[in-house]
Amino acid sequence: MLRKLFYNTWLNAEEEAAEALRSGQRHREGWKVMIICITVAFSLTMIKYLGDVRFFGASLKNLGLEGLAANFDASMSSPAHGQLLRLAHWVGIIIFSYLVIPVLLIKLLFKEKLSDYGLRFKGAFKDGYLYLIMLVVMVPLVLFFSTTASFQARYPFYELSEREALFPYFWTWELLYFLQFFALEFFFRGFMVHGTKKHFGFYSVFVMTIPYCMIHFGKPLPETISAIVAGIVLGTLSLKSRSVYLGVAIHYSVGITMDLCALWQKGLL
């Protein structure tokens, strides 16, 4: 299984990069890599700063939009639904940075197909058995770490109050969470991996894994270390299938399992 997943994928990716070199595409792929790397740095910066509602509100004030800033701050601090709106704002910035910006670059600047960057259903789930294997491995680990204080303090992002029903706010958050995972998988395993594979070959997976690991800084240590392994495995799966959809399914399944386990450990489920 490991040979089929890693070794064969490595050979195919290296051959594709070599073919790009032989056909004279290396220069074009080089400048595309530069644009992708700059976009990654810019997008991560956007999420770090504009995803913070306090910074966003202050920025509106600095732009002279004081009325809009006041309405924004009032909505974000609403005792009724402010928490969900803050999370929705964060997800909106992620979708814009991880999905909208790369899509515009691919279509308008690179003039390529989105299906070449992992947004294709054909062959997406032919390795579906790996989905089950990863769940079998991950679920016991999630159950174990859900007993720790650091895990329970972090998850779920939507803090369910005592006696609060799961519907509508918690399940609305889980839908937003799915959209966040979709954008994230496209950005790292689609835009980065498939956008740089003709230059870096199989090593595009490892280039992608560096910033992917770094966005987990601040989370529990086991999760951040796991992100390194997950980045390599999910990146390789994307290269092999040329699709990010299996990665979305795996990532979201683990994510919602983490949330439900945390609620269970807190006695809120």
C-alpha atoms as an extended CHARMM CRD file, in Angstrom:
* protein
*
       269  EXT
         1         1  MET       CA              0.0000000000        0.0000000000        0.0000000000  PROA      1               0.0000000000
         2         2  LEU       CA              2.8030000000        2.4190000000        0.9150000000  PROA      2               0.0000000000
         3         3  ARG       CA              4.6000000000        1.6400000000       -2.3440000000  PROA      3               0.0000000000
         4         4  LYS       CA              1.4350000000        2.3020000000       -4.3230000000  PROA      4               0.0000000000
         5         5  LEU       CA              0.7280000000        5.5510000000       -2.4850000000  PROA      5               0.0000000000
         6         6  PHE       CA              4.1950000000        7.0770000000       -2.1220000000  PROA      6               0.0000000000
         7         7  TYR       CA              6.6870000000        5.4330000000       -4.4640000000  PROA      7               0.0000000000
         8         8  ASN       CA              4.4880000000        5.2850000000       -7.5580000000  PROA      8               0.0000000000
         9         9  THR       CA              3.2150000000        8.8220000000       -6.9000000000  PROA      9               0.0000000000
        10        10  TRP       CA              6.8030000000       10.0170000000       -6.5220000000  PROA      10              0.0000000000
        11        11  LEU       CA              7.7820000000        8.4460000000       -9.8630000000  PROA      11              0.0000000000
        12        12  ASN       CA              4.8030000000        9.9370000000      -11.6900000000  PROA      12              0.0000000000
        13        13  ALA       CA              5.3030000000       13.4120000000      -10.2330000000  PROA      13              0.0000000000
        14        14  GLU       CA              9.0220000000       13.4050000000      -11.0310000000  PROA      14              0.0000000000
        15        15  GLU       CA              8.3100000000       12.2990000000      -14.5940000000  PROA      15              0.0000000000
        16        16  GLU       CA              5.7670000000       15.1020000000      -15.0040000000  PROA      16              0.0000000000
        17        17  ALA       CA              8.3240000000       17.6500000000      -13.7910000000  PROA      17              0.0000000000
        18        18  ALA       CA             10.9700000000       16.1940000000      -16.1040000000  PROA      18              0.0000000000
        19        19  GLU       CA              8.5700000000       16.3980000000      -19.0430000000  PROA      19              0.0000000000
        20        20  ALA       CA              7.9290000000       20.0640000000      -18.2610000000  PROA      20              0.0000000000
        21        21  LEU       CA             11.6840000000       20.6410000000      -18.3650000000  PROA      21              0.0000000000
        22        22  ARG       CA             12.1020000000       18.7570000000      -21.6590000000  PROA      22              0.0000000000
        23        23  SER       CA              9.2340000000       20.6180000000      -23.3110000000  PROA      23              0.0000000000
        24        24  GLY       CA             10.6200000000       24.0330000000      -22.3920000000  PROA      24              0.0000000000
        25        25  GLN       CA              7.9670000000       24.8270000000      -19.7780000000  PROA      25              0.0000000000
        26        26  ARG       CA             10.4750000000       25.2120000000      -16.9390000000  PROA      26              0.0000000000
        27        27  HSD       CA             10.7020000000       28.9990000000      -17.2630000000  PROA      27              0.0000000000
        28        28  ARG       CA              6.9260000000       29.4220000000      -17.2670000000  PROA      28              0.0000000000
        29        29  GLU       CA              6.5810000000       27.0930000000      -14.2960000000  PROA      29              0.0000000000
        30        30  GLY       CA              9.2890000000       29.0250000000      -12.4800000000  PROA      30              0.0000000000
        31        31  TRP       CA              7.4920000000       32.3510000000      -12.5840000000  PROA      31              0.0000000000
        32        32  LYS       CA              4.2410000000       30.6010000000      -11.6890000000  PROA      32              0.0000000000
        33        33  VAL       CA              5.9230000000       29.1710000000       -8.5710000000  PROA      33              0.0000000000
        34        34  MET       CA              7.0510000000       32.6600000000       -7.5870000000  PROA      34              0.0000000000
        35        35  ILE       CA              3.5040000000       34.0180000000       -7.9020000000  PROA      35              0.0000000000
        36        36  ILE       CA              2.0850000000       31.0900000000       -5.9280000000  PROA      36              0.0000000000
        37        37  CYS       CA              4.6200000000       31.5030000000       -3.1120000000  PROA      37              0.0000000000
        38        38  ILE       CA              3.9270000000       35.2430000000       -2.8630000000  PROA      38              0.0000000000
        39        39  THR       CA              0.1770000000       34.5410000000       -2.8850000000  PROA      39              0.0000000000
        40        40  VAL       CA              0.5710000000       31.9860000000       -0.0940000000  PROA      40              0.0000000000
        41        41  ALA       CA              2.4580000000       34.5110000000        2.0430000000  PROA      41              0.0000000000
        42        42  PHE       CA             -0.1220000000       37.2240000000        1.3130000000  PROA      42              0.0000000000
        43        43  SER       CA             -3.1200000000       34.9590000000        1.9670000000  PROA      43              0.0000000000
        44        44  LEU       CA             -1.7460000000       33.7140000000        5.2860000000  PROA      44              0.0000000000
        45        45  THR       CA             -1.1160000000       37.3160000000        6.3250000000  PROA      45              0.0000000000
        46        46  MET       CA             -4.6710000000       38.3080000000        5.3780000000  PROA      46              0.0000000000
        47        47  ILE       CA             -6.1100000000       35.5260000000        7.5330000000  PROA      47              0.0000000000
        48        48  LYS       CA             -3.8460000000       36.3400000000       10.4810000000  PROA      48              0.0000000000
        49        49  TYR       CA             -4.8020000000       40.0100000000       10.5960000000  PROA      49              0.0000000000
        50        50  LEU       CA             -8.1320000000       40.5360000000        8.8200000000  PROA      50              0.0000000000
        51        51  GLY       CA             -9.5180000000       37.3400000000       10.3440000000  PROA      51              0.0000000000
        52        52  ASP       CA             -9.2020000000       39.0350000000       13.7490000000  PROA      52              0.0000000000
        53        53  VAL       CA            -12.4610000000       40.9780000000       14.2260000000  PROA      53              0.0000000000
        54        54  ARG       CA            -10.7440000000       43.5260000000       16.4930000000  PROA      54              0.0000000000
        55        55  PHE       CA             -8.1320000000       44.3200000000       13.8600000000  PROA      55              0.0000000000
        56        56  PHE       CA            -10.7780000000       44.3490000000       11.1290000000  PROA      56              0.0000000000
        57        57  GLY       CA            -13.0040000000       46.7460000000       13.0740000000  PROA      57              0.0000000000
        58        58  ALA       CA            -10.0510000000       49.0170000000       13.8710000000  PROA      58              0.0000000000
        59        59  SER       CA             -9.0650000000       48.9950000000       10.1900000000  PROA      59              0.0000000000
        60        60  LEU       CA            -12.5400000000       50.1960000000        9.2070000000  PROA      60              0.0000000000
        61        61  LYS       CA            -12.1840000000       53.0760000000       11.6540000000  PROA      61              0.0000000000
        62        62  ASN       CA             -8.7430000000       53.9410000000       10.2970000000  PROA      62              0.0000000000
        63        63  LEU       CA            -10.2500000000       54.1210000000        6.8180000000  PROA      63              0.0000000000
        64        64  GLY       CA            -12.7750000000       56.6670000000        8.0570000000  PROA      64              0.0000000000
        65        65  LEU       CA            -15.6950000000       54.2390000000        7.9490000000  PROA      65              0.0000000000
        66        66  GLU       CA            -16.6870000000       54.8660000000       11.5390000000  PROA      66              0.0000000000
        67        67  GLY       CA            -20.3940000000       54.1220000000       11.0640000000  PROA      67              0.0000000000
        68        68  LEU       CA            -19.6550000000       50.8130000000        9.3980000000  PROA      68              0.0000000000
        69        69  ALA       CA            -17.0620000000       50.0270000000       12.0660000000  PROA      69              0.0000000000
        70        70  ALA       CA            -19.5700000000       50.7300000000       14.8440000000  PROA      70              0.0000000000
        71        71  ASN       CA            -22.1680000000       48.4230000000       13.2550000000  PROA      71              0.0000000000
        72        72  PHE       CA            -19.5380000000       45.7510000000       12.7230000000  PROA      72              0.0000000000
        73        73  ASP       CA            -18.3250000000       45.9270000000       16.3250000000  PROA      73              0.0000000000
        74        74  ALA       CA            -21.8970000000       45.8430000000       17.6330000000  PROA      74              0.0000000000
        75        75  SER       CA            -22.7070000000       42.7420000000       15.5910000000  PROA      75              0.0000000000
        76        76  MET       CA            -19.5400000000       40.9420000000       16.6300000000  PROA      76              0.0000000000
        77        77  SER       CA            -20.1840000000       41.6400000000       20.3170000000  PROA      77              0.0000000000
        78        78  SER       CA            -23.8720000000       40.7100000000       20.2660000000  PROA      78              0.0000000000
        79        79  PRO       CA            -24.6510000000       38.4060000000       23.2180000000  PROA      79              0.0000000000
        80        80  ALA       CA            -27.2150000000       36.5360000000       21.1130000000  PROA      80              0.0000000000
        81        81  HSD       CA            -25.1880000000       35.5540000000       18.0570000000  PROA      81              0.0000000000
        82        82  GLY       CA            -21.8950000000       37.4560000000       18.2300000000  PROA      82              0.0000000000
        83        83  GLN       CA            -19.8150000000       34.3050000000       18.6720000000  PROA      83              0.0000000000
        84        84  LEU       CA            -21.2140000000       32.7090000000       15.5240000000  PROA      84              0.0000000000
        85        85  LEU       CA            -20.7570000000       35.9430000000       13.5710000000  PROA      85              0.0000000000
        86        86  ARG       CA            -17.1210000000       36.1840000000       14.6740000000  PROA      86              0.0000000000
        87        87  LEU       CA            -16.5160000000       32.6460000000       13.4600000000  PROA      87              0.0000000000
        88        88  ALA       CA            -18.4140000000       33.3550000000       10.2260000000  PROA      88              0.0000000000
        89        89  HSD       CA            -16.2060000000       36.4090000000        9.6740000000  PROA      89              0.0000000000
        90        90  TRP       CA            -13.0890000000       34.2710000000       10.1390000000  PROA      90              0.0000000000
        91        91  VAL       CA            -14.3850000000       31.6540000000        7.7050000000  PROA      91              0.0000000000
        92        92  GLY       CA            -15.2680000000       34.3860000000        5.1920000000  PROA      92              0.0000000000
        93        93  ILE       CA            -11.7100000000       35.7250000000        5.2590000000  PROA      93              0.0000000000
        94        94  ILE       CA            -10.3990000000       32.1720000000        4.8510000000  PROA      94              0.0000000000
        95        95  ILE       CA            -12.6450000000       31.5100000000        1.8430000000  PROA      95              0.0000000000
        96        96  PHE       CA            -11.5500000000       34.7760000000        0.2350000000  PROA      96              0.0000000000
        97        97  SER       CA             -7.8490000000       34.1340000000        0.9210000000  PROA      97              0.0000000000
        98        98  TYR       CA             -7.6790000000       30.3830000000        0.3510000000  PROA      98              0.0000000000
        99        99  LEU       CA            -10.2250000000       30.0270000000       -2.4410000000  PROA      99              0.0000000000
       100       100  VAL       CA            -11.2630000000       33.2440000000       -4.2060000000  PROA      100             0.0000000000
       101       101  ILE       CA             -7.7850000000       34.7240000000       -4.6960000000  PROA      101             0.0000000000
       102       102  PRO       CA             -6.2160000000       31.4600000000       -6.0210000000  PROA      102             0.0000000000
       103       103  VAL       CA             -9.2020000000       30.8120000000       -8.3160000000  PROA      103             0.0000000000
       104       104  LEU       CA             -8.8770000000       34.2960000000       -9.8210000000  PROA      104             0.0000000000
       105       105  LEU       CA             -5.1560000000       33.7350000000      -10.3910000000  PROA      105             0.0000000000
       106       106  ILE       CA             -5.6970000000       30.3390000000      -11.9990000000  PROA      106             0.0000000000
       107       107  LYS       CA             -8.4540000000       31.5430000000      -14.3260000000  PROA      107             0.0000000000
       108       108  LEU       CA             -7.3440000000       35.0950000000      -15.1530000000  PROA      108             0.0000000000
       109       109  LEU       CA             -3.5500000000       35.0110000000      -14.9220000000  PROA      109             0.0000000000
       110       110  PHE       CA             -2.4890000000       31.3970000000      -15.4270000000  PROA      110             0.0000000000
       111       111  LYS       CA             -5.4730000000       30.7810000000      -17.7510000000  PROA      111             0.0000000000
       112       112  GLU       CA             -5.7200000000       27.1720000000      -16.6380000000  PROA      112             0.0000000000
       113       113  LYS       CA             -8.5030000000       24.8360000000      -15.5470000000  PROA      113             0.0000000000
       114       114  LEU       CA             -9.5220000000       24.4810000000      -11.9170000000  PROA      114             0.0000000000
       115       115  SER       CA             -9.6630000000       20.7230000000      -12.4890000000  PROA      115             0.0000000000
       116       116  ASP       CA             -5.8710000000       20.8390000000      -12.9670000000  PROA      116             0.0000000000
       117       117  TYR       CA             -5.6060000000       22.1460000000       -9.4070000000  PROA      117             0.0000000000
       118       118  GLY       CA             -7.4760000000       19.3680000000       -7.6640000000  PROA      118             0.0000000000
       119       119  LEU       CA            -11.1010000000       20.3910000000       -8.2560000000  PROA      119             0.0000000000
       120       120  ARG       CA            -12.1000000000       17.2670000000      -10.1370000000  PROA      120             0.0000000000
       121       121  PHE       CA            -14.4160000000       14.4300000000       -9.1540000000  PROA      121             0.0000000000
       122       122  LYS       CA            -13.0860000000       11.9320000000      -11.7050000000  PROA      122             0.0000000000
       123       123  GLY       CA            -10.9400000000        9.4370000000       -9.8070000000  PROA      123             0.0000000000
       124       124  ALA       CA            -11.3070000000       11.4100000000       -6.5870000000  PROA      124             0.0000000000
       125       125  PHE       CA            -12.4750000000        8.4680000000       -4.4850000000  PROA      125             0.0000000000
       126       126  LYS       CA            -10.7730000000        5.5140000000       -6.1610000000  PROA      126             0.0000000000
       127       127  ASP       CA             -8.5420000000        5.2480000000       -3.0860000000  PROA      127             0.0000000000
       128       128  GLY       CA            -11.4960000000        5.5050000000       -0.7300000000  PROA      128             0.0000000000
       129       129  TYR       CA            -10.2030000000        2.6140000000        1.3620000000  PROA      129             0.0000000000
       130       130  LEU       CA             -7.4660000000        4.9660000000        2.5720000000  PROA      130             0.0000000000
       131       131  TYR       CA            -10.2150000000        7.1730000000        3.9770000000  PROA      131             0.0000000000
       132       132  LEU       CA            -11.4100000000        4.2990000000        6.1490000000  PROA      132             0.0000000000
       133       133  ILE       CA             -7.8670000000        3.3940000000        7.2000000000  PROA      133             0.0000000000
       134       134  MET       CA             -7.1050000000        6.9670000000        8.2610000000  PROA      134             0.0000000000
       135       135  LEU       CA            -10.3520000000        7.1630000000       10.2310000000  PROA      135             0.0000000000
       136       136  VAL       CA             -9.5510000000        3.8880000000       11.9910000000  PROA      136             0.0000000000
       137       137  VAL       CA             -6.1660000000        5.3520000000       12.9550000000  PROA      137             0.0000000000
       138       138  MET       CA             -7.3540000000        8.8500000000       13.8490000000  PROA      138             0.0000000000
       139       139  VAL       CA            -10.5630000000        8.2390000000       15.8140000000  PROA      139             0.0000000000
       140       140  PRO       CA             -8.8640000000        6.4150000000       18.7490000000  PROA      140             0.0000000000
       141       141  LEU       CA             -6.2160000000        9.1620000000       18.8700000000  PROA      141             0.0000000000
       142       142  VAL       CA             -8.8990000000       11.8500000000       18.9160000000  PROA      142             0.0000000000
       143       143  LEU       CA            -10.7440000000       10.0210000000       21.6860000000  PROA      143             0.0000000000
       144       144  PHE       CA             -7.5480000000        9.8320000000       23.7240000000  PROA      144             0.0000000000
       145       145  PHE       CA             -6.5140000000       13.4740000000       23.2950000000  PROA      145             0.0000000000
       146       146  SER       CA            -10.0680000000       14.6980000000       23.8800000000  PROA      146             0.0000000000
       147       147  THR       CA             -9.5330000000       13.8670000000       27.5600000000  PROA      147             0.0000000000
       148       148  THR       CA             -6.7900000000       16.5080000000       27.8650000000  PROA      148             0.0000000000
       149       149  ALA       CA             -7.4160000000       20.0360000000       29.1290000000  PROA      149             0.0000000000
       150       150  SER       CA             -5.6170000000       21.6750000000       26.1810000000  PROA      150             0.0000000000
       151       151  PHE       CA             -7.8400000000       19.8400000000       23.6990000000  PROA      151             0.0000000000
       152       152  GLN       CA            -11.0570000000       20.7060000000       25.5190000000  PROA      152             0.0000000000
       153       153  ALA       CA             -9.9950000000       24.3490000000       25.8050000000  PROA      153             0.0000000000
       154       154  ARG       CA             -9.5280000000       24.5340000000       22.0290000000  PROA      154             0.0000000000
       155       155  TYR       CA            -12.4580000000       22.5520000000       20.6380000000  PROA      155             0.0000000000
       156       156  PRO       CA            -15.0190000000       23.1010000000       19.3880000000  PROA      156             0.0000000000
       157       157  PHE       CA            -14.3410000000       26.6150000000       18.1320000000  PROA      157             0.0000000000
       158       158  TYR       CA            -18.0020000000       27.3910000000       18.7970000000  PROA      158             0.0000000000
       159       159  GLU       CA            -18.2470000000       27.3370000000       22.5820000000  PROA      159             0.0000000000
       160       160  LEU       CA            -21.5380000000       25.6880000000       23.4260000000  PROA      160             0.0000000000
       161       161  SER       CA            -22.9950000000       27.0150000000       26.6720000000  PROA      161             0.0000000000
       162       162  GLU       CA            -24.5130000000       24.7010000000       29.2520000000  PROA      162             0.0000000000
       163       163  ARG       CA            -28.0240000000       23.5350000000       28.2410000000  PROA      163             0.0000000000
       164       164  GLU       CA            -27.6870000000       25.1770000000       24.8120000000  PROA      164             0.0000000000
       165       165  ALA       CA            -29.1940000000       23.0800000000       22.0200000000  PROA      165             0.0000000000
       166       166  LEU       CA            -26.9670000000       21.9740000000       19.1580000000  PROA      166             0.0000000000
       167       167  PHE       CA            -29.3940000000       23.4750000000       16.6700000000  PROA      167             0.0000000000
       168       168  PRO       CA            -29.1750000000       26.0290000000       15.1680000000  PROA      168             0.0000000000
       169       169  TYR       CA            -25.8660000000       27.6870000000       16.0860000000  PROA      169             0.0000000000
       170       170  PHE       CA            -23.5960000000       24.6850000000       16.6200000000  PROA      170             0.0000000000
       171       171  TRP       CA            -24.6950000000       22.9180000000       13.4330000000  PROA      171             0.0000000000
       172       172  THR       CA            -24.5030000000       26.2000000000       11.5220000000  PROA      172             0.0000000000
       173       173  TRP       CA            -20.9120000000       26.4380000000       12.7120000000  PROA      173             0.0000000000
       174       174  GLU       CA            -20.1940000000       22.8870000000       11.5530000000  PROA      174             0.0000000000
       175       175  LEU       CA            -21.4400000000       23.8350000000        8.0690000000  PROA      175             0.0000000000
       176       176  LEU       CA            -19.1290000000       26.8520000000        8.0830000000  PROA      176             0.0000000000
       177       177  TYR       CA            -16.3630000000       24.5680000000        9.3580000000  PROA      177             0.0000000000
       178       178  PHE       CA            -16.8560000000       22.3310000000        6.3200000000  PROA      178             0.0000000000
       179       179  LEU       CA            -16.5210000000       25.3160000000        3.9640000000  PROA      179             0.0000000000
       180       180  GLN       CA            -13.3230000000       26.2850000000        5.7760000000  PROA      180             0.0000000000
       181       181  PHE       CA            -11.8970000000       22.7830000000        5.2820000000  PROA      181             0.0000000000
       182       182  PHE       CA            -12.8430000000       22.8380000000        1.5980000000  PROA      182             0.0000000000
       183       183  ALA       CA            -11.0320000000       26.1530000000        1.0640000000  PROA      183             0.0000000000
       184       184  LEU       CA             -8.0390000000       24.9720000000        3.1180000000  PROA      184             0.0000000000
       185       185  GLU       CA             -7.6410000000       21.7090000000        1.2000000000  PROA      185             0.0000000000
       186       186  PHE       CA             -7.9080000000       23.4970000000       -2.1300000000  PROA      186             0.0000000000
       187       187  PHE       CA             -5.3130000000       26.0740000000       -1.0730000000  PROA      187             0.0000000000
       188       188  PHE       CA             -2.6780000000       23.6950000000        0.2750000000  PROA      188             0.0000000000
       189       189  ARG       CA             -3.2960000000       20.4000000000       -1.5230000000  PROA      189             0.0000000000
       190       190  GLY       CA             -4.6510000000       21.9360000000       -4.7380000000  PROA      190             0.0000000000
       191       191  PHE       CA             -3.2500000000       25.3900000000       -5.4370000000  PROA      191             0.0000000000
       192       192  MET       CA              0.1380000000       24.8090000000       -3.8090000000  PROA      192             0.0000000000
       193       193  VAL       CA              0.7910000000       21.1650000000       -4.6700000000  PROA      193             0.0000000000
       194       194  HSD       CA             -0.5550000000       21.0940000000       -8.2290000000  PROA      194             0.0000000000
       195       195  GLY       CA              0.6100000000       24.6280000000       -8.9330000000  PROA      195             0.0000000000
       196       196  THR       CA              4.2340000000       23.8170000000       -8.1550000000  PROA      196             0.0000000000
       197       197  LYS       CA              4.5200000000       20.1180000000       -9.0540000000  PROA      197             0.0000000000
       198       198  LYS       CA              5.8990000000       20.7560000000      -12.5630000000  PROA      198             0.0000000000
       199       199  HSD       CA              8.7530000000       22.6720000000      -10.9490000000  PROA      199             0.0000000000
       200       200  PHE       CA              9.3400000000       20.7620000000       -7.7040000000  PROA      200             0.0000000000
       201       201  GLY       CA              7.9430000000       17.3620000000       -8.7210000000  PROA      201             0.0000000000
       202       202  PHE       CA              6.9780000000       15.1820000000       -5.7620000000  PROA      202             0.0000000000
       203       203  TYR       CA              8.7660000000       17.6140000000       -3.4400000000  PROA      203             0.0000000000
       204       204  SER       CA              5.9080000000       20.0880000000       -3.9050000000  PROA      204             0.0000000000
       205       205  VAL       CA              4.2430000000       18.0670000000       -1.1300000000  PROA      205             0.0000000000
       206       206  PHE       CA              7.0300000000       18.9170000000        1.3130000000  PROA      206             0.0000000000
       207       207  VAL       CA              7.1430000000       22.5750000000        0.2810000000  PROA      207             0.0000000000
       208       208  MET       CA              3.4130000000       22.7700000000        1.0450000000  PROA      208             0.0000000000
       209       209  THR       CA              3.7810000000       20.9800000000        4.3820000000  PROA      209             0.0000000000
       210       210  ILE       CA              5.9220000000       23.7670000000        5.8740000000  PROA      210             0.0000000000
       211       211  PRO       CA              3.2750000000       26.5540000000        5.8810000000  PROA      211             0.0000000000
       212       212  TYR       CA              0.5640000000       23.9740000000        6.5740000000  PROA      212             0.0000000000
       213       213  CYS       CA              2.3460000000       22.9520000000        9.7720000000  PROA      213             0.0000000000
       214       214  MET       CA              2.8850000000       26.5880000000       10.7520000000  PROA      214             0.0000000000
       215       215  ILE       CA             -0.8230000000       27.4860000000       10.6420000000  PROA      215             0.0000000000
       216       216  HSD       CA             -1.2360000000       24.9860000000       13.4960000000  PROA      216             0.0000000000
       217       217  PHE       CA              1.1070000000       26.9170000000       15.7930000000  PROA      217             0.0000000000
       218       218  GLY       CA             -0.8190000000       27.7770000000       18.9460000000  PROA      218             0.0000000000
       219       219  LYS       CA             -2.7920000000       24.5370000000       18.8690000000  PROA      219             0.0000000000
       220       220  PRO       CA             -1.9530000000       21.5650000000       21.1350000000  PROA      220             0.0000000000
       221       221  LEU       CA              1.5040000000       20.1310000000       20.3760000000  PROA      221             0.0000000000
       222       222  PRO       CA              0.2550000000       16.6610000000       19.2950000000  PROA      222             0.0000000000
       223       223  GLU       CA             -2.0550000000       18.2670000000       16.7430000000  PROA      223             0.0000000000
       224       224  THR       CA              0.7310000000       20.4240000000       15.3080000000  PROA      224             0.0000000000
       225       225  ILE       CA              3.0410000000       17.4210000000       14.9670000000  PROA      225             0.0000000000
       226       226  SER       CA              0.1830000000       15.4260000000       13.4220000000  PROA      226             0.0000000000
       227       227  ALA       CA             -0.2440000000       18.2260000000       10.8720000000  PROA      227             0.0000000000
       228       228  ILE       CA              3.1890000000       17.3980000000        9.4570000000  PROA      228             0.0000000000
       229       229  VAL       CA              2.1700000000       13.7860000000        8.8520000000  PROA      229             0.0000000000
       230       230  ALA       CA             -1.2620000000       14.7950000000        7.5820000000  PROA      230             0.0000000000
       231       231  GLY       CA              0.2400000000       17.3530000000        5.2140000000  PROA      231             0.0000000000
       232       232  ILE       CA              2.4980000000       14.7360000000        3.6260000000  PROA      232             0.0000000000
       233       233  VAL       CA             -0.2120000000       12.0570000000        3.3830000000  PROA      233             0.0000000000
       234       234  LEU       CA             -2.9760000000       14.3450000000        2.1060000000  PROA      234             0.0000000000
       235       235  GLY       CA             -0.5910000000       16.0600000000       -0.2970000000  PROA      235             0.0000000000
       236       236  THR       CA              0.4850000000       12.6940000000       -1.6960000000  PROA      236             0.0000000000
       237       237  LEU       CA             -3.1450000000       11.5870000000       -2.0120000000  PROA      237             0.0000000000
       238       238  SER       CA             -3.9050000000       14.7600000000       -3.9500000000  PROA      238             0.0000000000
       239       239  LEU       CA             -0.9640000000       14.1890000000       -6.2810000000  PROA      239             0.0000000000
       240       240  LYS       CA             -1.9860000000       10.5730000000       -6.8320000000  PROA      240             0.0000000000
       241       241  SER       CA             -5.6790000000       11.1770000000       -7.5130000000  PROA      241             0.0000000000
       242       242  ARG       CA             -5.2520000000       14.7050000000       -8.9090000000  PROA      242             0.0000000000
       243       243  SER       CA             -8.1490000000       15.6830000000       -6.6570000000  PROA      243             0.0000000000
       244       244  VAL       CA             -8.5670000000       17.3060000000       -3.2480000000  PROA      244             0.0000000000
       245       245  TYR       CA            -12.0240000000       15.8890000000       -2.5190000000  PROA      245             0.0000000000
       246       246  LEU       CA            -10.8680000000       12.7980000000       -0.6260000000  PROA      246             0.0000000000
       247       247  GLY       CA             -8.6970000000       15.0690000000        1.4950000000  PROA      247             0.0000000000
       248       248  VAL       CA            -11.7030000000       17.2780000000        2.2430000000  PROA      248             0.0000000000
       249       249  ALA       CA            -13.6950000000       14.2150000000        3.3390000000  PROA      249             0.0000000000
       250       250  ILE       CA            -10.8670000000       12.9540000000        5.5800000000  PROA      250             0.0000000000
       251       251  HSD       CA            -10.0960000000       16.3450000000        7.0900000000  PROA      251             0.0000000000
       252       252  TYR       CA            -13.6910000000       17.2670000000        7.8460000000  PROA      252             0.0000000000
       253       253  SER       CA            -14.5090000000       13.8450000000        9.2560000000  PROA      253             0.0000000000
       254       254  VAL       CA            -11.6260000000       14.1800000000       11.7120000000  PROA      254             0.0000000000
       255       255  GLY       CA            -12.5760000000       17.7860000000       12.4780000000  PROA      255             0.0000000000
       256       256  ILE       CA            -16.2070000000       17.1010000000       13.3450000000  PROA      256             0.0000000000
       257       257  THR       CA            -15.1490000000       14.0160000000       15.3350000000  PROA      257             0.0000000000
       258       258  MET       CA            -12.8310000000       16.2370000000       17.3790000000  PROA      258             0.0000000000
       259       259  ASP       CA            -15.6570000000       18.6890000000       18.0740000000  PROA      259             0.0000000000
       260       260  LEU       CA            -18.1390000000       16.0030000000       19.1060000000  PROA      260             0.0000000000
       261       261  CYS       CA            -15.5690000000       14.2340000000       21.3110000000  PROA      261             0.0000000000
       262       262  ALA       CA            -14.7450000000       17.5190000000       23.0400000000  PROA      262             0.0000000000
       263       263  LEU       CA            -18.4370000000       18.1850000000       23.7050000000  PROA      263             0.0000000000
       264       264  TRP       CA            -18.8470000000       14.6460000000       25.0230000000  PROA      264             0.0000000000
       265       265  GLN       CA            -15.9080000000       15.0100000000       27.4030000000  PROA      265             0.0000000000
       266       266  LYS       CA            -17.3400000000       18.3070000000       28.6650000000  PROA      266             0.0000000000
       267       267  GLY       CA            -20.7100000000       16.6820000000       29.2970000000  PROA      267             0.0000000000
       268       268  LEU       CA            -22.4530000000       18.8830000000       26.7130000000  PROA      268             0.0000000000
       269       269  LEU       CA            -23.4490000000       16.0910000000       24.3570000000  PROA      269             0.0000000000
